[in-house]
């Protein structure tokens, strides 16, 4: 096995981190606490996930013209 992780493994790890972070954010919302730090982390993880999956798959342009496929 190589030392670098393949895309599927990276995506799996990022999705796991995102799920855990969403749980923390949900608990903070229910308690009425600020979740601004977690919000920034969430945005950062989504950006990483987007780069792993490929920007063309998740760009506004491709979402706008999905009806042409």
LINLINFEN-V104684 format. One record per residue. RES is the residue in three letters. OMEGA is omega in degrees with one decimal (* if undefined). D_LAST is the distance of its C-alpha to the last C-alpha in Angstrom with 2 decimals. Layout:
BEGIN
RES&OMEGA&D_LAST / RES&OMEGA&D_LAST
END
This chain:
BEGIN
UNK&-179.1&37.57 / UNK&179.9&36.74 / UNK&-179.6&37.77 / UNK&179.3&34.34 / UNK&175.8&31.91 / UNK&-174.5&28.58 / UNK&-178.5&25.35 / UNK&179.6&25.24 / UNK&178.7&28.83 / UNK&179.5&28.38 / UNK&179.5&25.43 / UNK&179.5&27.60 / UNK&180.0&30.55 / UNK&178.8&28.68 / UNK&177.0&27.26 / UNK&177.1&30.83 / UNK&-179.6&32.25 / UNK&178.9&29.77 / UNK&179.0&30.75 / UNK&179.5&34.42 / UNK&177.3&34.10 / UNK&177.3&32.37 / UNK&178.4&35.33 / UNK&-179.8&37.77 / UNK&179.6&36.09 / UNK&179.1&36.13 / UNK&179.9&39.82 / UNK&177.9&40.68 / UNK&179.9&39.02 / UNK&179.5&41.01 / UNK&-179.5&44.17 / UNK&-179.3&43.56 / UNK&177.1&43.61 / UNK&179.5&41.83 / UNK&-176.7&38.79 / UNK&179.0&38.09 / UNK&179.1&38.72 / UNK&177.9&36.31 / UNK&177.4&33.72 / UNK&177.7&33.93 / UNK&179.2&33.70 / UNK&179.5&30.61 / UNK&179.6&28.92 / UNK&179.0&30.07 / UNK&177.3&28.77 / UNK&177.9&25.30 / UNK&177.0&25.33 / UNK&-179.6&26.45 / UNK&177.8&23.79 / UNK&178.5&21.10 / UNK&179.9&22.74 / UNK&-177.7&22.98 / UNK&-178.7&19.36 / UNK&-174.8&18.25 / UNK&-177.8&17.79 / UNK&-178.3&14.31 / UNK&-171.9&13.04 / UNK&179.0&14.92 / UNK&-179.0&15.31 / UNK&-178.1&15.15 / UNK&-179.4&12.96 / UNK&177.5&9.98 / UNK&-177.8&10.86 / UNK&-174.8&11.21 / UNK&-179.9&7.91 / UNK&-177.9&5.82 / UNK&-179.5&5.58 / UNK&-177.9&3.80 / UNK&*&0.00
END
